[in-house]
Amino acid sequence: MKHSNNCWAAPILALGVCALVVAGCSKTSASKDEVTLAEMNQAMGMMSMSPAGAPKTIEALTNFAGFKGRSFPAPPAGKKFVINPATHEIVAVDQ
């Protein structure tokens, strides 16, 4: 059985399609220029399936294609956003 040299082509294509889907899901955002927490968590899930793995910091999410040119939401007062390493979800915790 012959193997393709493009073994990463399908996952990269899938991530690109997912980026477009996430970019189009900003209807719940108060501003089209601000990423929602739900979008951030969707991106975390998609990025965790990539060869590079899930980002370790919130700042690393700025590299996600669907978020280019968009700002991240401010956490609630007295809280900060962190990535839960067990679930790969973004959560707000006390500062």
N, CA, C and O atoms as a GROMACS GRO file, in nm:
protein
  380
    1MET      N    1   0.084  -0.117   0.000
    1MET     CA    2   0.000   0.000   0.000
    1MET      C    3   0.088   0.123   0.000
    1MET      O    4   0.179   0.134   0.082
    2LYS      N    5   0.064   0.215  -0.090
    2LYS     CA    6   0.144   0.335  -0.103
    2LYS      C    7   0.088   0.446  -0.013
    2LYS      O    8  -0.032   0.471  -0.012
    3HIS      N    9   0.178   0.511   0.064
    3HIS     CA   10   0.137   0.619   0.153
    3HIS      C   11   0.163   0.753   0.087
    3HIS      O   12   0.260   0.769   0.013
    4SER      N   13   0.076   0.847   0.113
    4SER     CA   14   0.090   0.982   0.057
    4SER      C   15   0.195   1.060   0.134
    4SER      O   16   0.208   1.045   0.256
    5ASN      N   17   0.269   1.144   0.064
    5ASN     CA   18   0.365   1.232   0.129
    5ASN      C   19   0.296   1.350   0.195
    5ASN      O   20   0.359   1.424   0.270
    6ASN      N   21   0.168   1.368   0.168
    6ASN     CA   22   0.093   1.482   0.222
    6ASN      C   23   0.010   1.440   0.343
    6ASN      O   24  -0.109   1.470   0.350
    7CYS      N   25   0.071   1.371   0.437
    7CYS     CA   26  -0.005   1.321   0.552
    7CYS      C   27  -0.058   1.433   0.640
    7CYS      O   28  -0.152   1.411   0.716
    8TRP      N   29  -0.001   1.554   0.632
    8TRP     CA   30  -0.050   1.666   0.711
    8TRP      C   31  -0.149   1.752   0.634
    8TRP      O   32  -0.207   1.845   0.690
    9ALA      N   33  -0.168   1.725   0.507
    9ALA     CA   34  -0.255   1.809   0.425
    9ALA      C   35  -0.399   1.808   0.476
    9ALA      O   36  -0.461   1.914   0.486
   10ALA      N   37  -0.453   1.693   0.507
   10ALA     CA   38  -0.592   1.685   0.552
   10ALA      C   39  -0.614   1.757   0.685
   10ALA      O   40  -0.708   1.835   0.695
   11PRO      N   41  -0.529   1.735   0.788
   11PRO     CA   42  -0.550   1.809   0.914
   11PRO      C   43  -0.535   1.960   0.897
   11PRO      O   44  -0.610   2.036   0.959
   12ILE      N   45  -0.441   2.003   0.815
   12ILE     CA   46  -0.423   2.147   0.795
   12ILE      C   47  -0.542   2.205   0.720
   12ILE      O   48  -0.588   2.315   0.753
   13LEU      N   49  -0.591   2.134   0.621
   13LEU     CA   50  -0.710   2.179   0.549
   13LEU      C   51  -0.830   2.185   0.644
   13LEU      O   52  -0.908   2.280   0.639
   14ALA      N   53  -0.843   2.085   0.730
   14ALA     CA   54  -0.954   2.084   0.826
   14ALA      C   55  -0.945   2.202   0.921
   14ALA      O   56  -1.047   2.263   0.952
   15LEU      N   57  -0.825   2.235   0.968
   15LEU     CA   58  -0.809   2.350   1.057
   15LEU      C   59  -0.845   2.480   0.985
   15LEU      O   60  -0.904   2.570   1.045
   16GLY      N   61  -0.810   2.489   0.858
   16GLY     CA   62  -0.845   2.608   0.781
   16GLY      C   63  -0.995   2.624   0.768
   16GLY      O   64  -1.048   2.734   0.783
   17VAL      N   65  -1.062   2.516   0.739
   17VAL     CA   66  -1.209   2.519   0.727
   17VAL      C   67  -1.270   2.556   0.862
   17VAL      O   68  -1.363   2.637   0.868
   18CYS      N   69  -1.219   2.496   0.970
   18CYS     CA   70  -1.270   2.527   1.103
   18CYS      C   71  -1.248   2.674   1.138
   18CYS      O   72  -1.333   2.736   1.202
   19ALA      N   73  -1.136   2.730   1.098
   19ALA     CA   74  -1.108   2.872   1.124
   19ALA      C   75  -1.213   2.958   1.056
   19ALA      O   76  -1.259   3.057   1.114
   20LEU      N   77  -1.251   2.921   0.935
   20LEU     CA   78  -1.355   2.997   0.865
   20LEU      C   79  -1.489   2.982   0.935
   20LEU      O   80  -1.566   3.079   0.941
   21VAL      N   81  -1.518   2.864   0.985
   21VAL     CA   82  -1.644   2.842   1.056
   21VAL      C   83  -1.648   2.926   1.183
   21VAL      O   84  -1.747   2.993   1.210
   22VAL      N   85  -1.539   2.922   1.261
   22VAL     CA   86  -1.534   3.000   1.384
   22VAL      C   87  -1.545   3.148   1.353
   22VAL      O   88  -1.613   3.221   1.424
   23ALA      N   89  -1.478   3.193   1.249
   23ALA     CA   90  -1.484   3.334   1.212
   23ALA      C   91  -1.626   3.376   1.176
   23ALA      O   92  -1.665   3.490   1.199
   24GLY      N   93  -1.704   3.285   1.123
   24GLY     CA   94  -1.841   3.316   1.086
   24GLY      C   95  -1.940   3.302   1.199
   24GLY      O   96  -2.058   3.332   1.182
   25CYS      N   97  -1.895   3.256   1.316
   25CYS     CA   98  -1.984   3.231   1.429
   25CYS      C   99  -1.981   3.345   1.530
   25CYS      O  100  -2.003   3.320   1.649
   26SER      N  101  -1.956   3.465   1.489
   26SER     CA  102  -1.942   3.575   1.584
   26SER      C  103  -2.073   3.649   1.608
   26SER      O  104  -2.071   3.761   1.660
   27LYS      N  105  -2.185   3.590   1.574
   27LYS     CA  106  -2.314   3.656   1.590
   27LYS      C  107  -2.346   3.684   1.736
   27LYS      O  108  -2.421   3.778   1.765
   28THR      N  109  -2.292   3.605   1.830
   28THR     CA  110  -2.321   3.626   1.970
   28THR      C  111  -2.235   3.736   2.030
   28THR      O  112  -2.259   3.777   2.143
   29SER      N  113  -2.138   3.784   1.958
   29SER     CA  114  -2.048   3.888   2.006
   29SER      C  115  -2.116   4.024   1.995
   29SER      O  116  -2.191   4.049   1.901
   30ALA      N  117  -2.090   4.111   2.094
   30ALA     CA  118  -2.145   4.246   2.088
   30ALA      C  119  -2.081   4.324   1.974
   30ALA      O  120  -2.142   4.417   1.920
   31SER      N  121  -1.961   4.288   1.939
   31SER     CA  122  -1.889   4.355   1.832
   31SER      C  123  -1.826   4.250   1.742
   31SER      O  124  -1.774   4.150   1.790
   32LYS      N  125  -1.831   4.273   1.612
   32LYS     CA  126  -1.770   4.178   1.518
   32LYS      C  127  -1.619   4.175   1.535
   32LYS      O  128  -1.553   4.080   1.492
   33ASP      N  129  -1.563   4.279   1.598
   33ASP     CA  130  -1.419   4.287   1.615
   33ASP      C  131  -1.371   4.217   1.742
   33ASP      O  132  -1.250   4.205   1.763
   34GLU      N  133  -1.462   4.170   1.826
   34GLU     CA  134  -1.424   4.103   1.950
   34GLU      C  135  -1.457   3.955   1.944
   34GLU      O  136  -1.568   3.916   1.907
   35VAL      N  137  -1.361   3.875   1.982
   35VAL     CA  138  -1.378   3.730   1.987
   35VAL      C  139  -1.461   3.695   2.110
   35VAL      O  140  -1.443   3.756   2.215
   36THR      N  141  -1.551   3.600   2.099
   36THR     CA  142  -1.628   3.557   2.216
   36THR      C  143  -1.554   3.445   2.289
   36THR      O  144  -1.466   3.380   2.232
   37LEU      N  145  -1.591   3.423   2.413
   37LEU     CA  146  -1.532   3.313   2.490
   37LEU      C  147  -1.565   3.179   2.425
   37LEU      O  148  -1.482   3.089   2.424
   38ALA      N  149  -1.685   3.166   2.370
   38ALA     CA  150  -1.723   3.042   2.301
   38ALA      C  151  -1.632   3.018   2.180
   38ALA      O  152  -1.591   2.905   2.155
   39GLU      N  153  -1.602   3.123   2.105
   39GLU     CA  154  -1.512   3.110   1.989
   39GLU      C  155  -1.372   3.071   2.035
   39GLU      O  156  -1.305   2.990   1.971
   40MET      N  157  -1.328   3.130   2.145
   40MET     CA  158  -1.195   3.097   2.198
   40MET      C  159  -1.188   2.949   2.235
   40MET      O  160  -1.088   2.882   2.209
   41ASN      N  161  -1.294   2.898   2.297
   41ASN     CA  162  -1.295   2.757   2.336
   41ASN      C  163  -1.305   2.665   2.215
   41ASN      O  164  -1.247   2.556   2.215
   42GLN      N  165  -1.379   2.706   2.112
   42GLN     CA  166  -1.384   2.628   1.989
   42GLN      C  167  -1.246   2.620   1.925
   42GLN      O  168  -1.204   2.514   1.879
   43ALA      N  169  -1.176   2.732   1.923
   43ALA     CA  170  -1.042   2.735   1.866
   43ALA      C  171  -0.947   2.647   1.946
   43ALA      O  172  -0.864   2.577   1.889
   44MET      N  173  -0.960   2.649   2.078
   44MET     CA  174  -0.876   2.564   2.163
   44MET      C  175  -0.897   2.417   2.126
   44MET      O  176  -0.801   2.340   2.116
   45GLY      N  177  -1.022   2.378   2.108
   45GLY     CA  178  -1.052   2.240   2.072
   45GLY      C  179  -0.991   2.201   1.938
   45GLY      O  180  -0.936   2.093   1.923
   46MET      N  181  -1.002   2.291   1.841
   46MET     CA  182  -0.947   2.263   1.709
   46MET      C  183  -0.794   2.259   1.712
   46MET      O  184  -0.732   2.172   1.651
   47MET      N  185  -0.735   2.354   1.784
   47MET     CA  186  -0.589   2.360   1.791
   47MET      C  187  -0.532   2.240   1.867
   47MET      O  188  -0.420   2.197   1.838
   48SER      N  189  -0.607   2.187   1.963
   48SER     CA  190  -0.557   2.071   2.038
   48SER      C  191  -0.547   1.947   1.950
   48SER      O  192  -0.475   1.854   1.983
   49MET      N  193  -0.620   1.945   1.838
   49MET     CA  194  -0.614   1.832   1.746
   49MET      C  195  -0.507   1.851   1.638
   49MET      O  196  -0.483   1.760   1.559
   50SER      N  197  -0.443   1.966   1.635
   50SER     CA  198  -0.340   1.992   1.535
   50SER      C  199  -0.208   1.927   1.576
   50SER      O  200  -0.190   1.893   1.693
   51PRO      N  201  -0.118   1.910   1.481
   51PRO     CA  202   0.013   1.851   1.514
   51PRO      C  203   0.089   1.929   1.622
   51PRO      O  204   0.164   1.871   1.699
   52ALA      N  205   0.069   2.061   1.626
   52ALA     CA  206   0.138   2.144   1.725
   52ALA      C  207   0.077   2.131   1.863
   52ALA      O  208   0.142   2.165   1.963
   53GLY      N  209  -0.045   2.083   1.871
   53GLY     CA  210  -0.112   2.068   2.000
   53GLY      C  211  -0.178   2.197   2.046
   53GLY      O  212  -0.170   2.300   1.980
   54ALA      N  213  -0.244   2.187   2.160
   54ALA     CA  214  -0.316   2.301   2.216
   54ALA      C  215  -0.219   2.408   2.264
   54ALA      O  216  -0.110   2.377   2.314
   55PRO      N  217  -0.259   2.534   2.250
   55PRO     CA  218  -0.174   2.641   2.302
   55PRO      C  219  -0.163   2.632   2.454
   55PRO      O  220  -0.253   2.581   2.521
   56LYS      N  221  -0.054   2.681   2.507
   56LYS     CA  222  -0.032   2.679   2.652
   56LYS      C  223  -0.076   2.809   2.718
   56LYS      O  224  -0.097   2.813   2.840
   57THR      N  225  -0.090   2.916   2.638
   57THR     CA  226  -0.129   3.046   2.693
   57THR      C  227  -0.241   3.106   2.609
   57THR      O  228  -0.260   3.071   2.493
   58ILE      N  229  -0.314   3.198   2.670
   58ILE     CA  230  -0.420   3.269   2.599
   58ILE      C  231  -0.360   3.349   2.483
   58ILE      O  232  -0.419   3.358   2.375
   59GLU      N  233  -0.243   3.406   2.504
   59GLU     CA  234  -0.179   3.487   2.402
   59GLU      C  235  -0.150   3.406   2.276
   59GLU      O  236  -0.151   3.460   2.166
   60ALA      N  237  -0.125   3.276   2.291
   60ALA     CA  238  -0.098   3.190   2.176
   60ALA      C  239  -0.219   3.179   2.084
   60ALA      O  240  -0.205   3.146   1.966
   61LEU      N  241  -0.338   3.204   2.136
   61LEU     CA  242  -0.459   3.198   2.054
   61LEU      C  243  -0.464   3.310   1.950
   61LEU      O  244  -0.538   3.301   1.852
   62THR      N  245  -0.385   3.414   1.971
   62THR     CA  246  -0.387   3.524   1.874
   62THR      C  247  -0.335   3.480   1.739
   62THR      O  248  -0.358   3.548   1.638
   63ASN      N  249  -0.267   3.366   1.734
   63ASN     CA  250  -0.217   3.312   1.607
   63ASN      C  251  -0.324   3.236   1.530
   63ASN      O  252  -0.301   3.198   1.415
   64PHE      N  253  -0.441   3.213   1.590
   64PHE     CA  254  -0.547   3.140   1.522
   64PHE      C  255  -0.600   3.224   1.407
   64PHE      O  256  -0.634   3.341   1.425
   65ALA      N  257  -0.607   3.165   1.289
   65ALA     CA  258  -0.641   3.238   1.166
   65ALA      C  259  -0.774   3.313   1.176
   65ALA      O  260  -0.785   3.424   1.125
   66GLY      N  261  -0.873   3.256   1.240
   66GLY     CA  262  -1.004   3.320   1.250
   66GLY      C  263  -1.007   3.442   1.340
   66GLY      O  264  -1.105   3.517   1.340
   67PHE      N  265  -0.900   3.464   1.416
   67PHE     CA  266  -0.897   3.575   1.511
   67PHE      C  267  -0.811   3.693   1.465
   67PHE      O  268  -0.800   3.792   1.537
   68LYS      N  269  -0.752   3.684   1.348
   68LYS     CA  270  -0.666   3.792   1.300
   68LYS      C  271  -0.744   3.923   1.292
   68LYS      O  272  -0.851   3.929   1.232
   69GLY      N  273  -0.689   4.026   1.353
   69GLY     CA  274  -0.751   4.157   1.350
   69GLY      C  275  -0.865   4.176   1.448
   69GLY      O  276  -0.930   4.280   1.448
   70ARG      N  277  -0.889   4.078   1.534
   70ARG     CA  278  -0.998   4.087   1.632
   70ARG      C  279  -0.939   4.092   1.773
   70ARG      O  280  -0.832   4.036   1.798
   71SER      N  281  -1.007   4.159   1.863
   71SER     CA  282  -0.960   4.170   2.001
   71SER      C  283  -1.024   4.061   2.087
   71SER      O  284  -1.129   4.007   2.054
   72PHE      N  285  -0.958   4.032   2.197
   72PHE     CA  286  -1.009   3.934   2.291
   72PHE      C  287  -1.091   4.005   2.398
   72PHE      O  288  -1.063   4.120   2.431
   73PRO      N  289  -1.191   3.938   2.454
   73PRO     CA  290  -1.274   4.002   2.556
   73PRO      C  291  -1.196   4.023   2.686
   73PRO      O  292  -1.102   3.949   2.716
   74ALA      N  293  -1.236   4.123   2.760
   74ALA     CA  294  -1.177   4.145   2.892
   74ALA      C  295  -1.244   4.048   2.990
   74ALA      O  296  -1.364   4.026   2.981
   75PRO      N  297  -1.168   3.992   3.082
   75PRO     CA  298  -1.229   3.903   3.180
   75PRO      C  299  -1.316   3.983   3.277
   75PRO      O  300  -1.300   4.105   3.287
   76PRO      N  301  -1.406   3.918   3.347
   76PRO     CA  302  -1.487   3.989   3.448
   76PRO      C  303  -1.396   4.054   3.553
   76PRO      O  304  -1.281   4.013   3.570
   77ALA      N  305  -1.447   4.154   3.621
   77ALA     CA  306  -1.370   4.225   3.723
   77ALA      C  307  -1.314   4.128   3.827
   77ALA      O  308  -1.386   4.043   3.879
   78GLY      N  309  -1.184   4.143   3.857
   78GLY     CA  310  -1.120   4.060   3.958
   78GLY      C  311  -1.083   3.921   3.910
   78GLY      O  312  -1.037   3.838   3.989
   79LYS      N  313  -1.102   3.894   3.782
   79LYS     CA  314  -1.073   3.762   3.727
   79LYS      C  315  -0.970   3.773   3.615
   79LYS      O  316  -0.940   3.883   3.566
   80LYS      N  317  -0.917   3.660   3.574
   80LYS     CA  318  -0.830   3.652   3.458
   80LYS      C  319  -0.862   3.524   3.383
   80LYS      O  320  -0.907   3.426   3.444
   81PHE      N  321  -0.840   3.524   3.253
   81PHE     CA  322  -0.862   3.405   3.172
   81PHE      C  323  -0.737   3.318   3.176
   81PHE      O  324  -0.625   3.367   3.160
   82VAL      N  325  -0.758   3.188   3.196
   82VAL     CA  326  -0.649   3.090   3.190
   82VAL      C  327  -0.699   2.968   3.114
   82VAL      O  328  -0.819   2.949   3.096
   83ILE      N  329  -0.605   2.887   3.071
   83ILE     CA  330  -0.640   2.763   3.002
   83ILE      C  331  -0.636   2.649   3.102
   83ILE      O  332  -0.535   2.628   3.169
   84ASN      N  333  -0.745   2.575   3.112
   84ASN     CA  334  -0.749   2.456   3.195
   84ASN      C  335  -0.677   2.347   3.116
   84ASN      O  336  -0.726   2.304   3.012
   85PRO      N  337  -0.560   2.302   3.164
   85PRO     CA  338  -0.482   2.206   3.085
   85PRO      C  339  -0.549   2.069   3.071
   85PRO      O  340  -0.520   1.995   2.977
   86ALA      N  341  -0.638   2.035   3.162
   86ALA     CA  342  -0.705   1.904   3.156
   86ALA      C  343  -0.814   1.902   3.050
   86ALA      O  344  -0.834   1.801   2.982
   87THR      N  345  -0.886   2.014   3.035
   87THR     CA  346  -1.000   2.017   2.943
   87THR      C  347  -0.973   2.098   2.817
   87THR      O  348  -1.053   2.094   2.724
   88HIS      N  349  -0.861   2.173   2.814
   88HIS     CA  350  -0.828   2.261   2.702
   88HIS      C  351  -0.937   2.365   2.681
   88HIS      O  352  -0.966   2.403   2.568
   89GLU      N  353  -0.997   2.411   2.790
   89GLU     CA  354  -1.098   2.517   2.785
   89GLU      C  355  -1.046   2.641   2.855
   89GLU      O  356  -0.963   2.632   2.946
   90ILE      N  357  -1.094   2.754   2.812
   90ILE     CA  358  -1.058   2.880   2.874
   90ILE      C  359  -1.160   2.909   2.982
   90ILE      O  360  -1.281   2.907   2.959
   91VAL      N  361  -1.110   2.936   3.100
   91VAL     CA  362  -1.196   2.965   3.215
   91VAL      C  363  -1.150   3.093   3.284
   91VAL      O  364  -1.033   3.131   3.274
   92ALA      N  365  -1.241   3.158   3.354
   92ALA     CA  366  -1.208   3.277   3.432
   92ALA      C  367  -1.182   3.234   3.576
   92ALA      O  368  -1.265   3.164   3.636
   93VAL      N  369  -1.069   3.274   3.630
   93VAL     CA  370  -1.034   3.242   3.769
   93VAL      C  371  -1.001   3.370   3.842
   93VAL      O  372  -0.971   3.472   3.780
   94ASP      N  373  -1.005   3.366   3.976
   94ASP     CA  374  -0.968   3.481   4.056
   94ASP      C  375  -0.822   3.517   4.032
   94ASP      O  376  -0.737   3.430   4.013
   95GLN      N  377  -0.796   3.646   4.033
   95GLN     CA  378  -0.657   3.691   4.012
   95GLN      C  379  -0.574   3.671   4.137
   95GLN      O  380  -0.455   3.703   4.138
   0.00000   0.00000   0.00000
